[in-house]
Amino acid sequence: MKFQTYLKGVPAMVLAGLLGSALPAHAKAPIDVVASFSILADMVKTVGADQVNVVSLVPADGNSHEVELTPQEIKKVSSPEARLLFVNGLGLDSWTDRLLASSGFQGKVIVASDGVKVRKLDEESGHEAHAHEDEEHDHAEHEHEHEHEHEHEHEHEHEHEHEHASGHGHDHGEFDPHAWQDLANGQVYVRNIAQALSQVDPENAPLYERNAQAYIQQMQALDKQVRKAMADIPEGRRKIVTTHDAFGYFADAYGLEVIAPLGISTSAEPSAKAIAEVIRQVREQQVPAVFLENVKNNKLQDQIAKETGAKVGGMLYSDALSSTGEATSYLGMMRSNIRVITEAIK
């Protein structure tokens, strides 16, 4: 029997069902979103999966503290298809303020760190103080969001902030921005990401929620592994040196002492006096290891290691993912960091 003859005897409703099942369903185009740096971009991609196209303004192995705005970056944000811009907040990516003003971005800005338990910075030294100020953080982040919402109306009021957006460093302000280094905070990021994606793409909200829950469960499991790995290290050896002070949240969460001569900045050069003080601390405290970072020139660590006898413990990933190897994802980065640290100081 010919196919056409067969179809003549098929009721119209059934025929429609047969043809519908034979044809591919119209796939909804993924939504376009932008993330300020690679760690955040990976989180967004993990939650959004195939329903989200993610562009990272700062690539893997790039320094999110020191960003040169290029026409390419402006074009990524100025695209009318860009629905969301995910930023870390807490001063890490304040250079996006100028980018927003230059690009005419029409989407919504999402501060991924909103709601984390923050670490305050010592105003005089630029190093972290250990007070946790949730209420102050909430107030600061709401102000940050308010600034983005009215960027075009109040550009001149924020002119001083924009002076630092050209890529030559910036002032982090009151809080340590590296909140993702504590996996408990990473879970807050993921919840904020899932909520934002669900709001702009409600059709796929159940998918985003499932992905977020699975991601959070992975973070919780890894958090337990990190705590156990650090607990197995004698307390007196839980000390390291890093040039750039990006591991304060990690140190607080997992019981590590970090000496960081440059503080939060990645662009400042330490004085001879500061270097001498670090060398004295390393010798007196018998710090086992100093570490390289993928976003820093590591000559200082080499000098400290040479003058103190501390070993160079390996590469840590602080503000950016790696372009190759294990640390190409957020969870991979955290696994790599704890493995490298514990192997060096055990």
Salt bridges, closest charged atoms under 4 A:
GLU68 OE2 - HIS168 NE2 3.41
GLU73 OE2 - LYS76 NZ 3.63
ASP97 OD1 - HIS148 NE2 3.51
GLU128 OE2 - ARG119 NH1 3.40
GLU136 OE1 - LYS120 NZ 3.44
GLU143 OE2 - HIS139 NE2 2.83
GLU145 OE1 - HIS142 ND1 3.50
GLU151 OE2 - HIS162 NE2 3.10
GLU153 OE1 - HIS150 ND1 3.47
GLU153 OE1 - HIS154 NE2 3.82
GLU157 OE2 - HIS154 ND1 2.83
GLU161 OE2 - HIS158 ND1 3.74
GLU163 OE1 - HIS160 ND1 3.54
GLU174 OE2 - LYS120 NZ 3.43
ASP176 OD2 - ARG119 NH1 3.41
ASP176 OD1 - HIS178 ND1 2.78
ASP201 OD1 - LYS28 NZ 2.39
GLU203 OE1 - LYS28 NZ 3.72
ASP223 OD2 - ARG227 NE 2.80
ASP232 OD2 - LYS228 NZ 3.09
ASP245 OD2 - HIS127 ND1 3.52
ASP252 OD2 - ARG119 NE 2.54
ASP252 OD1 - HIS130 ND1 3.31
GLU277 OE2 - ARG280 NH2 2.33
GLU284 OE1 - ARG280 NH1 2.58
GLU293 OE1 - HIS244 ND1 3.17
ASP319 OD2 - HIS65 NE2 2.19
ASP319 OD1 - HIS178 NE2 3.32
ASP319 OD2 - HIS244 NE2 3.70
GLU326 OE1 - ARG339 NH2 2.91
